């Protein structure tokens, strides 16, 4: 019989008790899955029997005492009112030897029948599946003689009957007067009612279905879930969803310990493998045992379709095993998967969890799993696999290859992490165990950390005896030569030539080809300046590259080719997308390197707050002390931004950070010298600034990288010279720099033209500065545009064109304010008499966003906003002055302004709205 409600269950047992008290002996077998309330029901029945006048005698079976002869029967008789003269006899019977136990069981049963003559007895045995065989034999003997006795026997059983007790249970069920009461799991409706009682109706409507799914209707598991939810609500940690806390895991462990002994190991095997397949082989069980155990685990609500109902359950089951047992299970699971051709990733996870790996077959499995993890962005796991492989591998050349892969993987997380491996890889190179391609990885790591002597040694050993290389190595060497030229030019001489061996020449791998193409593109920009062809090549490379194992050098070179090639506007979106990919691939090291490039891009766009933000992010991900010589990149952008924003104390703090001396032998040192020189120039240390700019130029000349797109040192030095009063030398440097530009470098050309104007006669400056402003506006550098307009405003002012001066100064002030260039806004305020409320505060112009200017109207309005006269606009656009006036009239109307003086504000608002 299956009764769901507790009141019905108790009523059913009470009815049987009434019959037994009336002289018709009764038997009740109460069963159900583990932790479904069998023990609680029997406890309530014991109280009910005592209230009804019967004498309850109780016992509890235990797996630990299953071998104790007559142990359960001894518990029953412990509370029996045995006459004093019979107590010694009872003790002797309970202590009978093997030969005497049959007669002892008969005599003890007779004693219980005699006691029932005086007072009705309720014999209650819980967990009878664990009862000893002799007690079961006695109970079986007694049940055959109940007849018209006043005895009720209630036996509680959790789970399926063990094999040794199955016959006993079957025999009982054939007895007249024996009844079976099965306690089921809670239905969804039953769970809903209990959730409503504990948490309220609103919570029940929201959580009851999930509670039933996770608990399977098992009362113990459900109670743990509700206790955890209540605790979360009281702590204010509940977010509306069901909280599956540690208490649920503890309930799972309790449930398994209450179940049949074989279920816990089975659950542990299932938790390790994650699926029923192979559990039998893992645990040494036959199929029938596994199938029966799985059915029982499903019946008690722990499993559903062969899997745990919640990950917390799986974790709890694993934690219940001691570490040695867990290690053994994972080791067995790894061997099982390997023997069956299982996935390398799953096998490697078990090897990692076992912590005990010795067999040679594990090394290639761990390598394969690591490469797959890197491709999928699971860098941390790849590092763990490779570390384990290094501990196991005994083959030195292979170990060197694995250690190199580990360096690459750890580099993605933190470039300082691989440092402990560098000495071992250097030793492997000396012993001839390192491939040339792996030697290049080692050399790059040594260069990053400023270990230049070691790097020279590694680079000098990369050549083969005859100087010939396979195509793959030749491509790697060509890539490295181009890369070194752009990053560490002094070391180019140590790299062997890239002559290929004779014979068939298969193309190198795509990843190597792309690295070579990207390094060549950057090399071309830094040696010859940018071209549309090189820019297009860099973007093609970026379109086809990913941040996989070998992709960082490729994208870094391509991004810098765009950045140094005066294409910051095109580099920015590529860099933003790659940063997002680095985050998704769990590669903080690469994220930091990309953030450094993004900071440089922001500097070249005049986005000073953005440059600061990206540079600080790079230094937060990787602390300054872990960057090696590359720290100069992020520090340079941060220094440049802070200086331009007038935050000199913060800039000084960055300058006080220790940096490696070796940094000045790298590209990073050039940027650092430029940034330091700008700070010195802004704070009045003119000679120091000039020294840094000239030192930068000397290094660029020595390295063959003297292009303004990298560092326009001549213009920087010229500004210092002008302040020192050396106008002639400043003019010479700027004239030289102006001859170095092509049409593909608008930003650098516009900046140089602004600087050159300062060396010219006053009347020549406006035309030069207007041209510089036009070029810089097209290039998209707002800060440099603001500086050009500020210089133009001063030139107008000095020429007595005060109205044009104020119009241009207003535009310069607005741009400087957007860039947060406080020194420039303060200087403009002083020079043009703005103070307090007289400052040219940006107007909201709410209607401007809706204005739609034609292309011709926009061109005319923009030129007018920059201070050009109608005649100058007509000459520039090859139209008549009358046409210019007509376009301006229509632009005034659409922009809702009344004069030329309002155009800078209106056009600025229109640009932001667009």
Residue, then its C-alpha position, 0 to 999 in steps of 0.5 A: x500500500x502506498x500512502x502519501x500523507x503522514x496522518x494516513x500512514x499513522x492511521x493505517x498502522x494504528x488500525x493494525x495495532x488495534x487488531x493486534x491488541x485484540x489478539x490477532x498478531x499483525x506484521x507491518x513492513x514500512x519501506x521507502x527510498x533512503x531519507x523518505x521518513x521511515x524512521x520518523x514514522x516509526x518513532x511516531x508509531x512508538x509513541x502512539x503504541x504506548x498511548x494505546x496501552x501496548x509496550x513498545x520494544x525497539x531496535x535499530x539495525x546497523x551495517x557496522x553490527x550486522x555480524x553481531x549475533x542476536x544483536x537486534x534481538x538483544x536491543x528488543x529485549x533490553x526494555x522488556x519486563x523480563x521476570x528477575x528469575x529469567x534474566x540470567x537465562x535470557x543473557x545466556x540465550x543471547x550469548x549462545x554459540x553457533x550450535x545453540x543459536x537455533x534453540x536460543x531463537x526458539x526460546x527467546x521467541x517463546x519468551x516474547x509470546x509469554x510477555x505478550x500474554x501480560x501486555x500487548x507488545x509492539x516490536x519495532x525494528x528500524x533499518x531491518x536490512x542491516x539486522x544480523x542473520x540470527x535476529x532475522x531467524x528469530x523474528x522469522x520464527x516469531x512471525x510464524x507463531x503470532x497467530x492470536x498473540x497480542x504482538x504487532x511487529x513493525x519493520x522499517x526498511x530503507x532502500x532495496x533489501x540486501x541480498x541476504x535479507x531479501x528472502x526474509x522480506x519475501x517470506x514476511x510478505x507471504x505471511x497472513x496478517x502482514x501488510x506492506x506500507x511504502x513511503x513514496x517521494x513527495x509529489x510536485x504538489x506535496x513539495x509545493x505545500x511544504x515550500x508554502x508552509x516554510x517560505x510563503x505562497x509567493x515563494x512557493x509559486x516561484x520556487x516549488x518546481x525548482x525545489x522538486x527538480x533538485x530534491x527529487x521529492x526526497x524530504x531530507x534534501x527538500x528540507x536542506x534546500x528550504x533551510x538554505x533558502x531561509x538562511x539566505x533570506x534572513x542574511x539578505x543574500x537571496x536574489x529571488x532564485x533558489x539558493x543551493x547552499x552547503x546544507x544541501x550537499x551535507x544532506x546528500x552525503x547524509x542520504x548516502x550514508x543512510x543507504x545501502x553500503x554499496x551506493x556510496x562508492x557507486x555515487x562516487x564513481x558516477x561523480x568522477x566519471x560524470x556519466x553511468x557508462x564505465x562506472x562498472x569497470x571503474x569500480x570492478x562491479x558487474x552490470x547488474x550491480x551497477x544497474x540496481x544501484x543506479x535505480x536505487x539512487x534514482x528512487x531516492x531522488x538523488x539522480x535523474x536520468x543517470x546524473x546528479x540533479x545539481x552540481x552541488x550534489x556531485x561536489x559533495x559526493x566527491x568531497x565525501x571520499x578521502x583524498x587518496x580515494x579521490x585520487x585513485x578514482x580519477x586515476x582509474x577514470x583517466x586510464x579508462x578514458x585513454x583505453x577507450x580513446x576518450x577525449x584528451x581534455x576529459x582524460x587530462x582533467x582526471x590526470x590533473x585531479x589525481x595528482x599522481x601521474x607516472x606513465x609515459x602515455x600521459x604526456x601526449x594526452x596532456x599536450x593535446x589537451x593543453x593545445x585545445x584549451x589554449x585554442x578555446x581560451x581556457x588558458x589557466x587549464x592549459x597551464x595546469x596541463x603543461x605543468x603536469x606534463x613537465x613533471x612527468x616527461x623524461x624525454x629532454x627534447x620533448x620536455x624542452x618543447x613542452x616547457x616552451x609551450x608553458x612559457x607561451x601559455x603563462x605569458x598570456x596570463x602574466x609575462x613575469x610568470x614564465x621567469x622560472x623556466x627561462x634558465x631551464x630552457x637556456x640549459x636545454x638550448x646549450x644541450x641542443x634540445x631546443x628547436x630554433x623556433x622555441x629558441x626564438x620564444x626564449x629569446x623574446x622572453x629574455x629580451x622582455x625581462x631585460x636579460x640582454x646578455x642571455x638573449x644575445x647568447x640565445x640568438x647567436x646559437x640559433x643558426x645551424x652548422x651550414x646556415x641552412x634552415x627548413x622553410x618553417x625555421x627560415x620563416x621564423x627567423x625572417x619574422x624575428x629579424x623584422x620583429x627585432x628591428x622594430x622592438x630591439x634593433x640593437x640585437x638584429x645583428x645576432x640573428x642568423x640569416x634566413x637562408x632555406x635549405x635546398x630542395x622542395x619548399x612547402x609553405x610555412x604554417x599560416x600562423x608563421x606566414x601571418x606573423x612574418x607578414x605583420x612584422x614586415x608591414x611594421x618594419x616597412x612603416x618604421x623604415x620607409x614610412x606608411x603607404x596605403x598598400x601597407x595599411x591595407x595589408x595590416x588590416x587584411x592581417x587583422x581581419x584573418x587573425x585570432x588571439x590563439x596560441x601564436x597570434x599576439x605577435x601578429x596582431x601587435x605588429x599589425x596594430x602598430x603598423x596602423x598606429x605608427x602609419x598615422x591610422x589611429x582611427x582605423x587601429x582603434x576599433x580593431x584594438x577594442x575588438x581584440x581586447x574584448x577577445x583577450x578578456x573572453x579568452x582569459x588572457x590578462x597578459x594579452x589584454x594588458x599588452x593590447x591596452x598599452x597599444x590602445x593607450x598609444x592610439x588614444x594619445x594620437x587621437x588626442x583622447x587624453x582621458x582615454x590614454x590615461x584609462x587604458x594605460x592605467x588598466x594595463x599597469x593594473x593588470x600587470x604591475x609595473x615591476x612585472x613588465x620588464x623593459x615593456x613597462x616603457x610603453x604604458x608609462x609613456x602614454x600615461x606620462x604624456x596624458x598626465x602632462x598634457x592634462x596638467x597633472x604634473x604631480x601624478x606624472x612625477x610619481x610615474x617618473x619616480x617608478x624604477x625602470x630597467x636601464x635596458x629599456x633604452x635599448x628597445x622601442x619602449x625606451x624611445x616612447x619613454x624618452x619622448x614622454x619624459x621630455x614632454x614633462x620636462x618641457x612643460x615643467x620648465x626643465x628645458x635643457x633636460x627635455x632637449x637632451x631626451x629628445x636628442x637622445x631619442x633621435x640618436x637612437x632612432x638614427x642608429x637603429x634605422x628607424x628615423x621616421x616621424x610616425x614612430x617618434x617625431x623627435x625633431x619637432x619635439x626638440x625644436x619646441x625646446x630650442x624655441x623656448x631656449x632661443x635657438x630659432x635657427x636650429x629649430x627651423x632647420x630641424x623642422x624643415x628637415x622633418x617636413x621633407x620626410x612626410x608623404x601624403x599618408x601621414x596627415x597627423x605628423x605633418x599637421x603637428x610639424x606644420x604647427x611647430x614650423x609656424x612658430x619659427x616663421x614671421x608673424x604674417x606668415x603664421x596664420x596661413x600655415x596654422x590654418x593649414x595645420x588645423x585643417x590637416x589635424x582635423x582630418x587626422x582626428x587628433x583633437x588635442x593637437x588641433x586645439x594647440x594649432x587653433x590656440x597658436x592661430x588665435x595668438x597669431x590673429x591677436x598679434x596681428x590685430x585681428x581681435x575678432x578672428x582671434x577670439x572666435x578661433x580661441x573659443x574653438x580651441x578652448x572648447x576642444x581643449x576642454x573636451x580633452x581635459x587639457x587644463x594648461x591649454x584652457x588656463x592659458x587661453x583664459x589668461x591670454x584672452x581675458x576669460x575669467x569666471x562667467x566670461x569663459x566660453x562655456x559650451x552652449x547646449x544649442x538644443x535645436x542644432x542636433x536636428x539641423x541638416x546641412x548640405x555638404x557644401x554648407x557644412x564645408x563653408x560653415x566649418x571653414x568660417x568657424x575656424x576663422x577663415x574670411x569669405x574670400x579665403x573660403x571662396x579661394x579654397x573651395x573654388x567658388x565665388x564670394x557670393x556663393x559662400x555668402x549664400x551658403x553661410x546664410x542658409x547655415x545660419x538659419x538651419x543652425x539658428x545662429x545670428x553671427x559668425x561668432x556663434x559658429x564654433x559652438x554650433x558646429x561643435x554641437x552638430x558634430x557631437x550630435x552626428 
